[in-house]
Amino acid sequence: MTVNTSKFINLKIMQEGFVTYEDNNKGRILGRGDVGSHDSIIIKDVLLVDGLKYNLLSITQLCDKGYEVTFKPDLCLISNPSTLQTLLISKRVNNIYMLNICDIASSMTCLLSKNDDSWL
């Protein structure tokens, strides 16, 4: 297998069929797994497709799992409608909205500290 599997937390290798691209070419599905980081958001059921440089994330899957997806001209927001919290922001590069999984853990880091002398 010549595809990059390094972003997967877990991956089940199996041939599930094909995905069809806009130009009607097809890519073989080599597996399915979860991407992200154990200390941040995990996106489940991401397909590993032969020949793709990037993993595809299904907007339908996100909506079916209860997330709200909002597209704007230069970015896409993935949020939790019940808490109104934006979970992920992907930037538009040409005609593709790119989500860098490596940035998820760093974007979820808490940068708040509090000096509490109440124990004195």
VMD Tcl script that draws the C-alpha trace (Angstrom):
set ca {
  {0.00 0.00 0.00}
  {1.51 3.35 -1.02}
  {-0.94 5.61 0.79}
  {-0.24 7.58 3.96}
  {-1.97 6.04 6.97}
  {-0.14 8.13 9.60}
  {-3.14 10.33 10.47}
  {-5.30 7.37 11.48}
  {-5.63 6.53 15.17}
  {-6.99 3.17 14.11}
  {-7.57 1.76 10.67}
  {-9.33 -1.35 9.45}
  {-7.87 -2.38 6.10}
  {-10.51 -3.79 3.78}
  {-11.69 -3.29 0.27}
  {-15.17 -1.80 0.56}
  {-15.75 -0.68 -3.00}
  {-15.17 2.63 -4.72}
  {-15.79 6.36 -4.38}
  {-16.75 8.26 -7.52}
  {-15.16 11.62 -8.23}
  {-16.74 14.58 -9.99}
  {-15.23 13.53 -13.34}
  {-16.72 10.00 -12.92}
  {-13.32 8.40 -12.25}
  {-13.27 6.02 -9.31}
  {-10.94 5.41 -6.40}
  {-10.76 2.10 -4.56}
  {-11.59 2.24 -0.85}
  {-8.76 0.50 1.01}
  {-10.03 0.91 4.54}
  {-11.92 2.89 7.12}
  {-10.84 4.35 10.44}
  {-10.71 7.25 12.86}
  {-8.47 10.30 12.55}
  {-7.56 12.95 15.07}
  {-5.79 12.78 18.38}
  {-6.69 10.92 21.56}
  {-6.48 14.24 23.45}
  {-8.71 16.16 21.03}
  {-11.55 15.66 18.57}
  {-11.77 12.31 16.83}
  {-13.46 12.03 13.46}
  {-14.82 8.54 12.93}
  {-15.35 6.49 9.76}
  {-12.89 8.32 7.50}
  {-12.23 6.45 4.26}
  {-8.75 5.58 3.07}
  {-8.88 5.79 -0.74}
  {-6.13 4.55 -3.06}
  {-4.45 7.31 -5.02}
  {-5.67 10.24 -2.92}
  {-3.16 12.47 -1.19}
  {-5.78 13.48 1.38}
  {-8.49 11.68 3.32}
  {-12.08 12.52 2.45}
  {-14.48 13.65 5.13}
  {-18.15 13.19 4.37}
  {-20.33 16.22 5.05}
  {-23.33 13.87 5.10}
  {-21.70 11.82 7.88}
  {-21.06 14.94 9.95}
  {-24.68 16.09 9.55}
  {-26.00 12.59 10.33}
  {-23.98 12.62 13.57}
  {-25.63 15.88 14.62}
  {-22.99 18.43 13.65}
  {-23.84 21.63 11.81}
  {-21.69 22.43 8.77}
  {-21.63 25.99 7.45}
  {-19.81 26.91 4.24}
  {-18.55 30.43 3.62}
  {-16.53 31.68 0.64}
  {-13.17 31.23 2.40}
  {-13.85 28.70 5.16}
  {-16.09 25.98 6.53}
  {-17.29 25.80 10.14}
  {-18.17 22.54 11.87}
  {-20.10 23.14 15.06}
  {-22.21 21.51 17.71}
  {-25.71 23.03 17.40}
  {-26.73 22.12 20.94}
  {-23.81 24.00 22.56}
  {-23.29 26.54 19.73}
  {-19.57 25.74 19.97}
  {-17.45 25.80 16.81}
  {-15.40 22.60 16.90}
  {-13.40 22.82 13.68}
  {-12.60 25.44 11.06}
  {-11.33 24.46 7.65}
  {-9.85 26.92 5.19}
  {-10.68 26.92 1.50}
  {-7.75 26.22 -0.78}
  {-8.80 26.63 -4.42}
  {-12.03 24.60 -4.57}
  {-11.34 22.33 -1.60}
  {-11.99 22.97 2.06}
  {-8.89 21.68 3.85}
  {-8.94 20.49 7.46}
  {-5.50 19.91 8.95}
  {-5.89 17.21 11.60}
  {-2.46 18.11 13.02}
  {-3.82 21.53 14.00}
  {-6.75 20.12 15.98}
  {-4.83 19.21 19.13}
  {-3.01 22.55 19.24}
  {-6.22 24.50 18.65}
  {-7.88 22.72 21.56}
  {-5.12 23.61 24.05}
  {-6.26 25.59 27.04}
  {-4.31 28.84 27.38}
  {-5.97 30.05 30.58}
  {-4.21 30.16 33.91}
  {-5.44 31.53 37.21}
  {-3.52 32.55 40.27}
  {-5.48 31.29 43.26}
  {-4.06 32.07 46.69}
  {-7.20 30.95 48.54}
  {-5.34 27.99 50.04}
  {-3.00 30.34 51.99}
}
mol new
graphics top color blue
foreach p $ca { graphics top sphere $p radius 0.5 }
foreach p [lrange $ca 0 end-1] q [lrange $ca 1 end] { graphics top cylinder $p $q radius 0.2 }
display resetview
